[in-house]
């Protein structure tokens, strides 16, 4: 392999070549840093900007009775999540799936009314949740349900977006504490 350097007349000390090489190194490092920062922003999942809690620290429910339960979603300012019925088929809906629990039945989840909002990246308004959203369901305890502390578990799927990008969709574990009497 043969390497030839073209040296222009009057630049015998190589300072011009060294300057060009340093510029190329800086440009390469800049491209690498921008690439890493961009990919880490996308890799940051939706759970970074979406917080989930329950309406009560413990829900009391009597055997043979029912209780209204709530799962509260708080989306950071500047972000939104798609509603449970997105305006476009390609969008990922917000969905709470409740696991079955012996001795307990639940109604389907009721989602809040979504906001129709126009974004720069979309031709038509999208159906979204912003800020605080409360998902509701009713749990019915069968007389056979053991008394004491129980935990109703679920999984909330969300995808958070802002005006520039959508974060990676994530499924967040949800635990609803119950005190069965």
N, C-alpha and C positions, 0 to 999 in steps of 0.2 A: 504494500500500500504506500502510495507516494503522496505526501502533503506538501503543498506549495503555498507560500505566503506572498501575497503581493504587497510590496512596500512601495509606497509612493515616494518620489524623490523629495528629499528635504525632511523626511521623517525617519531618520536612521535610528533614533532611540526607542522606537516602538511605543511611545506614549499614546499615540492616536489609536493603535491597535488595542492597547490596554483599556482605553476609554470605551471603545466599541464593545469589547468583551464584558466590561462591567455593566454597561447598559443592557446587554443581552441577558446577563445573569439576573439583574434587577427585574427585567420584564418577565422572565421565566418564574421567578419567585412570586411576583404579583399574580400571575395567572394561577399558580398553585394555591396561593392563599385564597383568592376569590373562589376557586373551585371547591375548596374544603369548606369555606363558610357557607356557600350556597347549598351544598349537599347536607351539611349539618342542620341547616334551617329546615330543610324538607324532612330529614330524619327525625327531627323533633316531632313527636307525635301530638295528636290532638289533646291528649290528657294533660299536656303542659298548660293549656289555656282553658280547659274545661274542668271544673270542680264539681263533685257529686256529694250530696249529703241527704239525710232523711229529715223529715219535718219534726220528728220527736227523737229524744235520746232513746226511749223505749216505748213501743206501742203496747198498750194493755188490751188483751182480748180474752173474753170468757169462752170456755168450752161450750159449744153450741151457739155461740154468738158471732158477731162480725165487727170488724174495725176498718176504718178508712185509713189508708196508708198513702204516704207521699214520698216521692224521690225528687229532690231539688237539684236542678242543673244550673250552675253559674258559669256563664261564658265571659271571658275577659273582654274588656272594652276594645273595640277595633276588630273583633272577630265575630263570626256567626257560625251556627251549625245548621245543616239542612233540617227541615222539619221532618215529621214522620211520614209526610207525603210530599216529596220534592216535586218541583215543577218540571223537571227533566228526568228522563229515565236513567241517564248515566250518573246522576248524583246519588250519593250514599245517604239513605234516610237515617234519622235518629231512631233507634229501636231499643226498647227495654224488654228483655226476655226474662221472665221469672221462672226459676227452677221449680219443679214439682216437689212438694213436701208432704209426707204421709200425714194424714189427719187435717190437712189444710187445703182449701180451694181458694183460688183467686179469680177475680173478674179480669177481663181484658184491660190493658192499660189505657187510660184516657189521657190524651196529649193536649196541651194548651192550644189555643188558636195561634196559628203562625202569622208572621208578618210577610206581606208581599213586598219585596224590596228590589229595586233596580241597582245593578252593579255594573261597573265599567266593562267587565269581561263578559257580560251576558246580554244577549239581544232582548230578552224579555225578563220581567220581574221574577224573582225566585222566592220560594216559600221557605222562610228561615225562622229560627229562634235566635234571639239575642238577649244578653243580660241574664236575668233570672227566669227560669221556666220550671213549672211544677207539674210533674207527671203523677197521676192519681190512680189508685186501684183499691178494691175492697177485698179483704181477706175474710174468709169464713172458717171458723174452727169447728171441726166435728167434735161431738161429745167424747170420742175416743182419743183425742189429742192429749198427750201427756202435759200436765201442768209444769210450770217452771219456765226458765229462760230458753228461748228457741231463736233461731236466726233464719229468716227467709232470705234466700240468696237469689241474685239475678245478675245479668250482664247487660250493660248499656253500650251500644255501638254508636259512635259519633265520628263526624269528620268536621273539623274546624277550618274555616277559611277567613281570609281578609281580602282586601281589594287586589292584592298582588299574587297570592298563592293559596293553595289548600295544603294543609298539613296532612301527614299520613293518618288515615283512619285508624281508630283504636277502639278496643273493647275494654271497658272499665268494669271491674267487679263491684257489685253493689251488695251490701249487707243491711238488712232491715231487722233490727232487734225487736223481739216480741217477748212479752211477759204473759204467759198463758195462765189464767186463773180458773 
